Amino acid sequence: MRGSVCVLLLSVSGRAWRLWTRSTRLAAVMELLVRYLDRSSSVSSASSRDVVKDQSLRDDLKFYFMNPCEKYKARQHIPWKLGVQILKIVMITAQLIMFGLNNQLVVAYKEENMMALKHLFVRDYSGVDEDDYSTAVYTQQDFYQSLSFVLDQYSQLGKLSVGPITYADDADGNLLPLVLCKEQYRKSSVEPFGKTYDIDSEVETVCLTFDPKRAEHWKTHNASFFELDFSRLVDIKVTFQLKSINLQTVRYRELPDCYSFFIMILFDNQFHSGKLKITLDMDTYSFACKSWKISGTAQKNTHYLLVFDSLVIIVCLTSAVLCARSMILALRLLQRFSRYLQEASGQKVCEDDQKEFLNGWYLLVIVSDLMAIVGSILKIEIQAKSMTSYDVCSIFLGTATLLVWVSVIRYLGYFEKYNVLILTMRVAFPKVLRFCCCAGMIYMGYTFCGWIVLGPYHEKFEQLNRVSECLFSLLNGDDMFATFAQLKDKNSLVWYFSRAYLYSFISLFIYMVLSLFIALITGSYEMVKNTQWDEPTTALQKFLKEPSGLPAATEKGHVYVPVGCSLFSCCQRAPDADDD
């Protein structure tokens, strides 16, 4: 009985053990299966995430290299930057035109006053300046008469001038006097007959002040000042200040501005050549008049111009910010593409692919915006009479307008025919630059040679800058016969040298250098026109050639232009792109 019970218990326990072992094995198999499925799902999800990431990068790159019209079709992206650029062109051009018209009136007013003052204070002035001076005297009598003429005219200025011009005064209302200064060597004894001289090169200056109300007795009380030794005399300077009002602005519904004229009349004898030059120079400063009253409809409209200039500054700041944002976006895309290329193939982005993300047009626009902002600020200062430097303001506004109009070329580049022109300039520029460096060496050699040899015999070769201007005119075929004919035939050796010099320069630069220059540009145009553009050659081009998630209308791609690789280039460049 007990034995059968034991056998039964043993059989039951054996079955239980076998069932437990089977269940344990099944659980282990199930666990392994779950782990395998989890691992497979994680790998598949990681690979899908990589695909999505690559697709997102490709879409972003393609979108970045699209033109504004394609971007609008792809994602309904409004071309804000394009609109700002068009608005900026209109506003800056209008600003420049208004400033130019105003500046034209100021320049005409200054020039006419300069001419009037020369006729008032320069004796026997014919109305035509001799080179860089007004007139010249050759005798002592003419010199004394010319100096006395200045003093006499100044003393009776109110009776002579037909314009609203008068003496200047200080803060206390006292008239500012005329200042007469002479500079002469401390000691000078010159005997041309005996070929001897004794000169102390130290220059001493003696000055007198002239009051127009006391002009009658002034010369007699200062007679010793006019006892001059012309071998010692270096120059005499007459300086005085006048005031005037520009009344011509009344016709343009603006209040007249007040002006101060700082005038210097120089009697120059520093060459001691027997020719004493007389020069009148004038510096002009404008300022707002203290009190005014005018009837009619004329009114000062400066506040309207100030509002317009402020709007120009705001638009230029907006344009600069948008371009800076585009450059930052391009750098971020470059970093993303660089990481992708490193992970996918272990390669680095080549130099020319990197250049595709550095758009030079944006730098050009930012520079033009900064110059326009500075020019607008200077224009506001001029309108507020805080400064009078029209020249500096003109440089900034003019250069900004030039760069703004040049930047429009990038939008014309979206059209195929215009794009050929831009690409030709882009391909030819490095070659032309290298060619100009070589040709410039020859050009500078001819410049220095002509200056030192022909300078004493030809007025076009007297100064180094004039030599360069003359040779550049000859290079373009201008004024050739006059250059040959004006050489002074006083030295046969120099005359023969001048013929060899001019003939060799004209033949070398017109028939060889200029022809090669044109051939470089023509060759670049033919290369661009005949190149197969659709073959992707760089990692960036191949990556963009693959299908993306953008609409089919934008999958046409861009024109890829193979460009000759430079010494450090590893690939070929693609055209510029805009992120608008």
C-alpha positions in Angstrom: 0.0 0.0 0.0 2.7 2.4 1.0 4.8 1.3 -2.0 2.1 2.1 -4.5 1.5 5.5 -3.0 5.2 6.3 -3.3 5.2 5.2 -6.9 2.2 7.4 -7.6 3.8 10.4 -5.9 7.0 9.9 -7.9 5.1 9.8 -11.2 3.1 12.9 -10.4 6.3 14.8 -9.4 8.0 13.8 -12.6 5.2 15.1 -14.7 5.2 18.3 -12.7 8.9 18.7 -13.2 8.6 18.1 -17.0 5.8 20.7 -17.3 7.7 23.2 -15.3 10.8 22.7 -17.5 8.8 23.1 -20.7 7.1 26.3 -19.4 10.5 27.7 -18.4 11.9 26.9 -21.9 8.9 28.5 -23.5 9.2 31.6 -21.4 12.9 31.9 -22.4 12.0 31.5 -26.0 9.3 34.1 -25.8 11.7 36.5 -24.0 14.3 36.0 -26.7 11.6 36.6 -29.4 10.4 39.8 -27.7 14.0 41.0 -27.4 14.6 40.3 -31.1 11.4 42.1 -32.1 12.3 45.1 -29.9 15.7 45.2 -31.5 14.3 45.0 -35.0 11.8 47.7 -34.3 14.4 50.0 -32.8 16.7 49.5 -35.9 13.9 50.1 -38.3 12.7 53.1 -36.4 16.3 54.5 -36.3 16.7 53.9 -40.0 13.4 55.6 -40.7 14.4 58.5 -38.5 17.6 58.8 -40.5 15.7 58.8 -43.8 13.3 61.5 -42.5 16.3 63.5 -41.3 18.1 63.2 -44.7 14.9 64.1 -46.5 14.4 67.1 -44.3 17.9 68.3 -45.0 17.5 67.8 -48.7 14.2 69.7 -48.7 15.7 72.6 -46.7 18.7 72.8 -49.0 16.6 72.7 -52.2 14.3 75.3 -50.7 17.3 77.5 -49.8 18.7 77.4 -53.4 15.3 78.2 -55.0 14.5 81.6 -56.4 11.6 83.7 -54.9 9.0 82.4 -57.4 9.8 78.8 -56.7 9.7 79.3 -53.0 6.3 80.8 -53.2 5.1 77.9 -55.3 6.7 75.3 -52.9 5.7 76.6 -49.5 3.7 79.8 -50.1 6.8 81.7 -48.8 6.3 85.4 -49.4 9.5 87.0 -50.7 9.8 89.7 -48.0 13.5 90.4 -48.8 12.7 91.0 -52.5 10.0 93.4 -51.6 12.3 95.3 -49.2 15.0 95.5 -51.9 12.6 97.0 -54.4 11.3 99.4 -51.9 14.8 100.3 -50.8 15.9 101.0 -54.4 13.0 103.4 -55.0 13.5 105.2 -51.7 17.3 105.5 -51.9 17.1 106.7 -55.5 14.5 109.3 -54.6 16.6 110.4 -51.6 19.7 110.8 -53.8 17.8 112.8 -56.4 16.4 115.2 -53.8 19.9 115.5 -52.2 21.5 116.0 -55.6 19.1 118.8 -56.6 19.6 120.5 -53.3 23.4 120.0 -53.5 23.3 121.4 -57.1 21.8 124.6 -55.8 24.4 124.9 -53.1 27.3 124.2 -55.5 26.0 126.7 -58.0 25.7 129.3 -55.2 29.2 128.7 -53.9 30.7 128.8 -57.4 29.0 132.1 -58.3 30.1 133.6 -55.0 33.7 132.5 -55.7 33.6 134.1 -59.1 32.1 137.3 -57.7 34.7 137.5 -54.9 37.5 137.0 -57.4 36.2 139.9 -59.5 35.9 142.0 -56.4 39.3 141.4 -54.8 41.7 140.2 -57.6 42.9 143.1 -59.7 42.6 142.6 -63.5 40.9 139.3 -63.1 39.8 138.1 -66.6 37.4 135.4 -65.4 39.6 132.5 -66.3 42.1 131.0 -63.9 45.6 130.1 -65.0 46.0 126.5 -63.9 45.7 126.4 -60.1 45.9 130.2 -59.5 43.7 133.2 -60.4 46.3 135.5 -61.9 49.9 136.5 -61.7 52.0 139.7 -61.6 55.6 140.2 -62.8 56.6 143.7 -61.6 56.8 145.2 -58.1 54.4 148.0 -59.1 51.8 145.5 -60.2 52.3 143.7 -56.9 51.8 146.8 -54.7 48.8 147.8 -56.8 47.2 144.3 -56.5 47.7 144.3 -52.7 46.3 147.9 -52.3 43.4 146.8 -54.5 42.4 144.1 -52.0 42.5 146.5 -49.1 40.6 149.2 -50.9 37.9 146.8 -52.1 37.5 145.4 -48.6 37.1 148.8 -47.0 34.2 149.7 -49.3 32.6 146.3 -49.8 29.1 147.5 -48.9 29.2 149.9 -51.8 30.5 147.5 -54.4 28.8 144.1 -54.2 25.4 143.6 -55.8 24.8 140.5 -53.6 23.6 140.3 -49.9 27.2 140.0 -48.6 28.7 141.9 -45.6 31.4 141.8 -43.0 31.4 139.1 -40.4 31.1 139.8 -36.6 31.8 138.0 -33.4 29.5 137.1 -30.6 29.6 140.6 -29.2 28.7 142.2 -32.5 32.2 143.6 -33.2 33.4 143.4 -36.8 36.1 140.7 -37.5 39.1 142.5 -39.0 41.1 141.6 -42.0 44.4 139.9 -41.2 47.5 140.6 -43.3 50.5 138.3 -42.8 53.8 138.2 -44.6 56.3 135.4 -44.5 60.0 136.0 -45.4 63.4 134.6 -44.8 65.1 136.0 -41.7 68.1 137.0 -43.9 68.7 137.0 -47.6 71.4 138.4 -49.8 71.4 137.3 -53.4 73.8 138.6 -56.1 73.1 136.8 -59.4 75.8 138.9 -61.1 78.5 137.9 -58.7 77.0 134.3 -58.4 76.8 134.7 -54.6 74.0 134.4 -52.0 73.7 134.4 -48.3 70.3 133.1 -47.0 69.0 132.2 -43.5 66.4 129.5 -44.2 64.4 130.3 -41.1 61.1 131.9 -42.0 59.6 134.7 -39.8 56.0 135.8 -39.9 54.7 139.3 -39.3 50.9 140.0 -39.1 48.7 143.1 -39.1 45.0 143.6 -38.6 43.0 145.9 -40.9 39.8 147.7 -39.7 37.7 148.9 -42.7 36.5 151.8 -40.6 40.0 153.2 -40.3 41.2 152.5 -43.7 42.3 156.1 -44.4 45.2 156.3 -41.9 46.0 152.6 -41.8 48.6 152.5 -44.7 50.5 155.5 -43.4 50.8 154.1 -39.9 52.1 150.8 -41.2 54.3 152.0 -44.1 57.3 149.9 -42.8 55.3 146.7 -43.2 55.1 147.3 -47.0 58.9 147.9 -47.4 59.5 144.5 -48.9 62.7 142.8 -50.0 61.4 140.4 -52.7 64.5 138.2 -52.4 63.4 137.5 -48.8 59.6 137.5 -49.4 58.0 134.0 -49.4 54.4 134.9 -49.5 51.7 137.3 -48.2 48.4 136.0 -47.0 45.3 138.2 -46.7 42.5 136.5 -44.7 39.1 137.7 -43.8 35.5 136.5 -43.2 32.3 137.5 -44.8 28.6 136.6 -44.3 25.8 136.1 -46.8 22.3 134.7 -47.3 21.3 132.3 -50.0 18.0 133.8 -51.2 17.5 131.5 -54.2 15.9 128.9 -52.0 12.8 131.1 -51.6 11.7 130.0 -55.1 11.7 126.4 -53.9 9.5 127.0 -50.9 12.3 126.8 -48.4 13.7 129.4 -46.1 17.1 130.9 -47.0 20.2 129.6 -45.2 23.0 131.8 -43.9 26.6 131.3 -45.0 30.0 132.3 -43.7 32.8 132.7 -46.2 36.4 132.3 -45.0 38.5 133.9 -47.7 42.3 133.7 -48.1 44.1 135.7 -50.9 47.7 134.4 -51.3 50.5 136.3 -53.0 52.9 133.4 -53.6 56.5 134.1 -54.2 58.1 130.9 -52.9 59.6 130.0 -56.3 61.3 133.4 -56.7 61.1 132.9 -60.4 59.9 136.4 -61.3 56.3 135.3 -61.5 54.3 136.0 -58.4 51.0 134.1 -58.3 47.8 135.4 -56.8 45.3 132.9 -55.6 41.9 133.4 -54.0 40.6 130.4 -52.0 37.3 130.2 -50.1 35.8 127.9 -47.5 32.0 128.0 -47.1 30.0 127.0 -44.0 26.2 127.1 -43.8 24.1 127.5 -40.7 20.5 128.3 -39.8 19.7 131.9 -39.6 18.8 133.2 -36.1 15.6 135.1 -37.0 13.6 135.2 -40.1 10.3 136.4 -41.4 8.9 135.8 -44.9 5.5 136.4 -46.4 3.8 134.2 -48.9 3.6 130.4 -49.2 7.3 129.7 -48.7 7.9 127.5 -45.7 10.7 125.3 -44.4 9.9 121.7 -45.4 12.8 120.2 -43.7 10.7 118.1 -41.4 9.2 116.2 -44.3 12.7 115.4 -45.5 13.7 114.3 -42.0 10.7 111.9 -41.8 11.6 110.4 -45.3 15.3 110.0 -44.3 14.3 108.2 -41.1 12.1 105.8 -43.2 15.1 105.2 -45.4 17.2 104.3 -42.4 14.5 101.9 -41.1 14.2 100.2 -44.5 17.9 99.8 -44.8 18.1 98.3 -41.3 15.4 95.9 -42.2 17.2 94.9 -45.3 20.5 94.4 -43.4 18.8 92.3 -40.8 17.1 90.0 -43.4 20.4 89.5 -45.3 22.2 88.8 -42.0 19.5 86.3 -41.1 19.9 84.6 -44.5 23.7 84.3 -44.0 23.1 82.7 -40.6 20.6 80.3 -42.1 23.2 79.4 -44.8 25.8 78.7 -42.2 23.5 76.4 -40.3 22.6 74.5 -43.4 26.3 74.1 -44.2 26.9 72.7 -40.7 24.0 70.2 -41.2 25.2 69.1 -44.6 28.8 68.8 -43.3 27.6 66.5 -40.5 25.5 64.4 -42.9 28.4 64.0 -45.4 30.8 63.1 -42.5 28.4 60.5 -41.2 27.4 59.1 -44.6 30.8 58.9 -46.4 33.4 60.2 -44.0 34.2 63.1 -46.4 34.4 66.8 -45.8 32.6 69.5 -47.7 34.9 70.7 -50.4 35.8 74.4 -50.8 33.6 75.2 -53.7 30.6 73.6 -52.1 31.3 75.7 -49.0 31.3 78.8 -51.2 27.8 78.1 -52.3 26.6 78.8 -48.8 28.5 82.1 -48.6 26.5 84.4 -50.9 28.5 87.5 -51.8 25.4 89.3 -52.8 24.3 89.4 -49.2 27.6 91.1 -48.2 27.1 93.6 -51.0 23.6 94.4 -49.8 24.7 94.7 -46.2 27.6 97.1 -47.2 25.2 99.2 -49.3 22.7 99.3 -46.4 25.4 100.5 -43.9 26.6 103.2 -46.4 23.0 104.3 -47.0 22.4 104.6 -43.2 25.5 106.6 -42.7 24.7 108.8 -45.7 21.2 109.4 -44.4 22.4 110.4 -41.0 24.9 112.8 -42.5 22.1 114.2 -44.7 19.9 114.8 -41.6 22.9 116.6 -40.0 23.3 118.8 -43.0 19.6 119.6 -43.1 19.8 120.5 -39.4 22.8 122.7 -40.1 24.9 120.7 -37.7 27.5 120.1 -40.5 28.3 121.3 -44.0 30.3 118.5 -45.5 28.3 117.8 -48.6 31.2 115.9 -50.1 31.4 113.1 -47.5 27.6 112.7 -47.6 27.6 112.6 -51.4 30.3 109.8 -51.3 28.2 107.6 -49.0 24.9 108.2 -50.7 26.3 107.9 -54.2 28.2 104.6 -53.4 25.2 103.2 -51.6 23.0 103.9 -54.6 25.5 102.3 -56.9 25.7 99.2 -54.9 21.9 99.0 -54.5 21.4 99.1 -58.3 24.3 96.6 -58.8 22.6 94.2 -56.4 19.6 94.0 -58.7 21.7 91.9 -61.1 21.2 88.8 -58.9 17.4 88.9 -59.6 18.0 89.2 -63.3 20.2 86.1 -63.0 17.1 84.0 -62.6 16.4 84.5 -66.3 18.5 82.3 -68.5 19.8 84.9 -70.9 20.8 87.3 -68.2 22.2 84.5 -66.2 24.7 83.7 -69.0 26.0 87.3 -68.7 26.5 87.0 -65.0 28.1 83.6 -65.2 30.5 84.8 -67.9 31.6 87.6 -65.6 32.0 85.2 -62.8 34.1 82.7 -64.8 36.2 85.4 -66.5 36.9 87.5 -63.4 39.8 85.4 -61.9 41.5 85.2 -65.3 41.0 88.9 -66.0 42.3 89.7 -62.6 45.5 87.7 -63.1 45.9 89.1 -66.6 45.6 92.7 -65.3 48.2 92.1 -62.7 50.7 91.1 -65.4 49.7 93.9 -67.7 49.8 96.4 -64.8 53.5 95.8 -64.3 54.2 96.8 -67.9 51.8 99.7 -67.6 53.6 101.0 -64.4 56.9 100.7 -66.1 55.8 102.9 -69.0 54.2 105.3 -66.5 57.4 105.9 -64.5 59.6 106.0 -67.6 57.4 108.6 -69.3 57.2 110.8 -66.2 61.0 111.0 -65.7 61.9 111.4 -69.4 59.1 113.3 -71.0 57.9 115.3 -68.0 60.2 118.4 -68.7 59.1 118.5 -72.4 55.4 117.6 -72.4 52.6 118.9 -70.2 50.7 115.6 -70.1 53.7 113.9 -68.5 54.5 116.6 -65.9 52.8 114.7 -63.0 52.7 111.0 -62.3 48.9 110.8 -62.1 48.6 112.8 -65.4 51.0 110.3 -67.1 48.8 107.4 -66.1 45.7 109.3 -67.3 47.4 110.1 -70.6 48.5 106.5 -71.2 45.0 105.2 -70.4 43.6 107.6 -72.9 46.1 106.4 -75.5 45.2 102.8 -74.7 41.6 103.6 -75.6 42.6 105.4 -78.8 41.9 108.9 -77.6 43.8 112.1 -78.3 46.7 110.3 -80.0 47.8 113.0 -82.5 47.8 115.8 -79.8 50.0 113.7 -77.6 52.5 113.3 -80.4 52.3 116.9 -81.6 52.5 118.7 -78.2 56.0 117.4 -77.4 58.5 120.3 -77.3 61.1 119.8 -80.0 64.1 121.2 -78.0 66.1 118.0 -77.6 66.6 115.7 -80.5 67.4 112.7 -78.3 64.3 113.1 -76.2 62.2 113.6 -79.4 63.4 110.3 -80.9 62.9 108.6 -77.5 59.3 109.9 -77.3 58.5 108.4 -80.7 59.8 105.0 -79.7 58.1 105.2 -76.3 54.7 106.2 -77.7 54.7 103.8 -80.7 55.8 100.8 -78.6 53.2 101.5 -75.9 50.3 102.0 -78.4 51.3 98.9 -80.4 51.8 96.7 -77.3 48.7 97.6 -75.5 46.2 98.1 -78.3 47.2 95.3 -80.6 48.3 92.7 -78.0 47.2 93.5 -74.4 43.7 94.8 -75.2 43.1 92.0 -77.7 44.1 89.3 -75.2 41.9 91.0 -72.6 38.9 90.7 -75.0 39.8 87.1 -75.9 39.7 86.1 -72.2 36.2 87.3 -71.9 35.1 85.8 -75.2 36.6 82.5 -74.2 34.8 82.5 -70.9 31.5 83.2 -72.6 32.0 80.3 -75.1 32.9 78.0 -72.3 29.8 78.9 -70.3 27.6 78.6 -73.4 28.9 75.2 -74.5 29.2 73.5 -71.2 26.9 70.6 -70.2 25.1 72.1 -67.2 23.0 69.2 -66.0 25.6 66.8 -64.8 26.0 66.8 -61.0 29.7 66.7 -60.1 29.9 67.7 -56.4 28.6 66.1 -53.3 26.1 68.9 -52.8 24.8 68.7 -56.4 24.4 64.9 -56.2 22.6 65.2 -52.9 20.2 67.8 -54.3 19.6 65.7 -57.4 17.8 63.1 -55.5 14.0 63.3 -55.2 12.6 65.3 -52.3 9.2 66.0 -50.7 8.8 69.4 -52.4 6.2 69.8 -55.1 7.1 68.5 -58.5 7.1 72.0 -60.0 10.1 72.8 -58.0 12.0 69.6 -58.8 13.4 71.0 -62.0 16.7 71.8 -60.2 19.1 74.6 -61.0 21.6 75.1 -63.7 25.0 73.8 -62.5 27.8 75.4 -64.2 31.2 73.6 -64.3 34.0 76.1 -63.7 37.7 75.4 -64.1 39.1 74.2 -60.8 41.7 76.4 -59.2 44.9 75.2 -57.5 43.0 74.6 -54.2 39.7 73.6 -55.7 38.3 70.1 -55.3 35.1 70.4 -57.2 33.0 72.7 -59.5 30.8 75.4 -58.5 27.0 75.9 -58.7 25.3 79.2 -59.3 24.3 81.6 -56.6 21.0 81.2 -54.9 18.7 83.4 -52.9 16.7 82.4 -49.9 13.8 84.7 -50.6 
